[in-house]
Amino acid sequence: MFTLSAVYYDKLYAFKDYHKEARYLADVIHTHQRSAGRRLLDLACGSGAHLVHLSETFDAQGLDLSPDLLDLARRRLPGLTFHQADMADFDLGEQFDVLTCLFSSIGYLQTLERVRQAVACCHRLPGGGRLIEPWFTPAAWRPGAVHSLIHEEPDLKIARLSTSKVDGRLSYFDFHYLLATPQDTTHFVERHELGLFETQEQLDILNSAGFEAEHDPQGPSGRGLFIARNPL
C-alpha cells in the first residue's frame, strides 16, 4: 500500500492544514493529559506531516508500516526517531505520555479484532492519553460517491479518481492515478480498504481495555476524535 503513490502523497494532500490540526490536538492533550511528560508517539504517522508541528511541542516519534512513507518522514524530520511496525502488533519497550493515531488511519486495521489488538498494544505502553481520529461509521459511508484530487505543477499533473464502494463492514476505493510529466503520461491503480466501525463499538473496546474514553464528534478535521485516558 502506498508503494507507488507515496512520492505523490504530500502533493495531493497539500490542502490539509496540518498546523491547525496539531494546535487542536495540543489543546486536547493539555486539557486531558494525566502524566507530566511530553513524549509522544504518532501511530500510522505516514509521511510525518503532523509530526512537523507536534514535534515543536512534544518529544515526538513516529511509527508506520509503510517503508515508502517512512522514507519521506525520515527525510522531512531527520532528527526524529521512526519505527517500522504494525500498529496492531508492536512493542517498543518505551514509555510515552501521549499516543496519537490520526487521519482515520485506524480504519486500515479493517476489523474490530485488529482494533482490539492495537488498543492492547497501546495499553501496554505506560503513559496517559491516547487520541484516535476515526474513519467513517457504516451509516456515514456513501457507496457510489465519486471523488477526485488534482495537483498541478508546470511539469507535473496528477489526478486521483475513485468511487466509494462497500463490502459488508469494509469500505474500499480503487484509487486511479493519472500522471503527466514531460517524459510520459502514466496510470496505475491502488486499492485501499478500511473497516467501518460504529462509534460505540470503538468506545467499548477502549473502555474494556481499561481506558476512560470519550468521543468528540468534531475532532481535528471534522471526522471526530476518541480521547482515552488511563484511570486516575
FENJO-V229699 format. One record per backbone hydrogen bond with DSSP energy under -0.5 kcal/mol. NH is the residue of the N-H (numbers start at 1). CO is the residue of the C=O. If there is no record, write none. Layout:
NH;CO
NH;CO
This chain:
6;2
8;5
9;5
9;6
12;8
13;9
14;11
16;13
18;16
21;17
22;18
23;19
24;20
25;21
26;22
27;23
28;24
29;25
30;26
31;27
32;28
33;29
40;59
41;98
42;61
43;41
43;100
44;63
45;42
45;63
48;45
52;48
53;49
53;50
54;50
55;51
56;53
57;54
58;54
59;38
60;58
61;40
62;81
63;42
64;83
67;65
70;66
71;67
72;68
73;69
74;70
75;71
76;72
77;73
80;77
81;60
83;62
85;64
85;83
86;89
89;86
96;126
97;39
98;39
99;129
100;41
101;131
102;43
105;102
106;133
107;104
108;105
109;106
110;107
111;109
115;111
116;112
117;113
118;114
119;115
120;116
121;117
122;118
123;119
124;120
125;121
125;122
126;124
128;97
129;97
130;228
131;99
132;226
133;101
134;132
141;137
143;141
144;164
145;142
147;162
149;160
151;158
153;156
156;153
157;180
158;151
159;178
160;149
161;159
161;176
162;147
164;145
165;172
167;170
170;167
171;169
171;194
172;165
173;192
175;173
175;190
176;161
176;174
177;175
177;188
178;159
178;176
179;186
180;157
181;184
182;155
186;179
188;177
190;175
192;173
194;171
195;107
196;169
197;136
197;195
202;198
203;199
204;200
205;201
206;202
207;203
208;204
209;205
210;207
211;206
212;229
213;211
214;227
216;214
216;225
217;215
222;218
224;218
225;216
226;132
227;214
227;225
228;130
228;226
229;212
230;128
231;210
